[in-house]
């Protein structure tokens, strides 16, 4: 019980005196103004909301360089052509190895297989290309122990 019994009871639905509006509190925390400056800025910038006007004013958007897109594009293009990305360096750390081995001549191979079938020979009879593993990877000898 309060020590002073002469206090009036609160009216239902009335705003609490110790509380402020959340919008007002947020505006003061972000912009440090009472809203009059923001409203005047919004009218000078045209068809923008007061929040947009405050953001543009605080960030200095009115003083932005008009050719910023070209500047950013040039800088990005320079960085892109200078060096490969970190991911490319990790994934493709070796130089590409030229393809070695014999190229299969499909029509000649088909003819050879058909001749073997007509003569009753196995498919592997004759000059067949053999693929031999390179064995230069880090796991090439990993499974040869059993």
N, C-alpha and C positions, 0 to 999 in steps of 0.2 A: 504494500500500500504506500502510495506517495505521502510524504509528510504534509503536503498542502492539499486539503480536500476541496479547494475552490477551483480545481481544474475543470475545464469543460470537457465533456465526452466528445470524441471525434465524430464528425458527420459521416454517414455512410456514403462511400464513393468519392469523398473529397481527397485531393492529392495530399500526400504526407509531406509535412514541412521539411523534414530532414533529407528527403530524397530529391534528386534532380532527375530530369528527363534523360534517358540513355542516349538519345540523339545529341542532345546538347553537351553531355559529358564527352562523348566520342569526338564531337567537332572541336571542342576546346582542347582535348588531348592531342589531336592530330594537327590542328592548324593554329592553335593558340589565338583564335580570334572570336569575336562575338557574332559573326555572321554578316555584319554590315559590309565589311570589306569584300567578302565572297559574293554577296549580291551585286555590288557595284562592278566587280570583275566579270561576272556572268553577263551582265548587260553589255559590256564592251566587247566581249568575245563573240557574240552572236547567239546562235541556236545551241547553247550548251547548258547543262544543268549547273546549279551552283556548286555541286561537288566536283564536276568536271572542271569548272572554271578554277576552283581552288587548287585542284591538282596541277593544272597547267601553269597557274601562276607560281605555285611553290617550286615546281621543277624547272622553271625558266624556259618553258616551251616556246614562248614568244621570241626568244633570242636564239632559237635553234638554226643551224646551218641548213639552207634549202637543198644543198646537194649532198646530204648525209648518206642517202642510199647509194650513190655512186662511190663515195668514199669507203663505205663498208664493203661494197662489192669488190672494189679494187684490193682492199686489204685481205679479204677472204681469198680472192683469186691468187694473190701473191703467196699466202700461206699454203694454199692447196698445191701449187706447183713446186714449192720449195722442197718439201719432204713428204714421204708417205706417212700415213697415220700410225699411231702406236699399235693399233690392232693389226695393220698390215705387216708391221715389223715383227710382231709376235707370231702371227700365223704363217707368214711367208718368209721365214728367216733364211732359207736357202735360195740360191739362185735357181731359176727353172732349168731343169736338165733336158736337153734335147731328146726327143724320142729316138730310141735305138731299136734295132731289130729288123726283121724282114716284114715288108708289107705284103699282105695276102692279096693276090690277084684273084678276085672273086670269080670271073668267068672261067679262068684257067683251072681254078680249084674245083669248080662245079664239073667241068669236063673230066678232070682226073677222077673224081668220085664216081661219076656215071660210068666211066670206062672200067674202074675197079668193080663196080656192081655188075656190069655186063660180063666181065670175065670171071666173076665169082671170088675175087680177091677181097680181103678186108679193107675197110676204109683207110686205114693207116698205111697201106701198102704204097710204096713209091716215095717220092720226095715230098714229105709233109713238113710244114713249118713247126718247129718246136719252140715253145716259150720257156725260157729259163729265168728263174727269179734272180733279181739283182743282188739281194742280200746286203744292201747298204743302209738299211734302216736300223734304228736303235733296238728294235724288238725282233730283228731277223733271226737271232740265235736263241730267243727266249723259249720257244716251244720245241727245240730240237733235242732236249735232254731225255725224252722218254720214248 
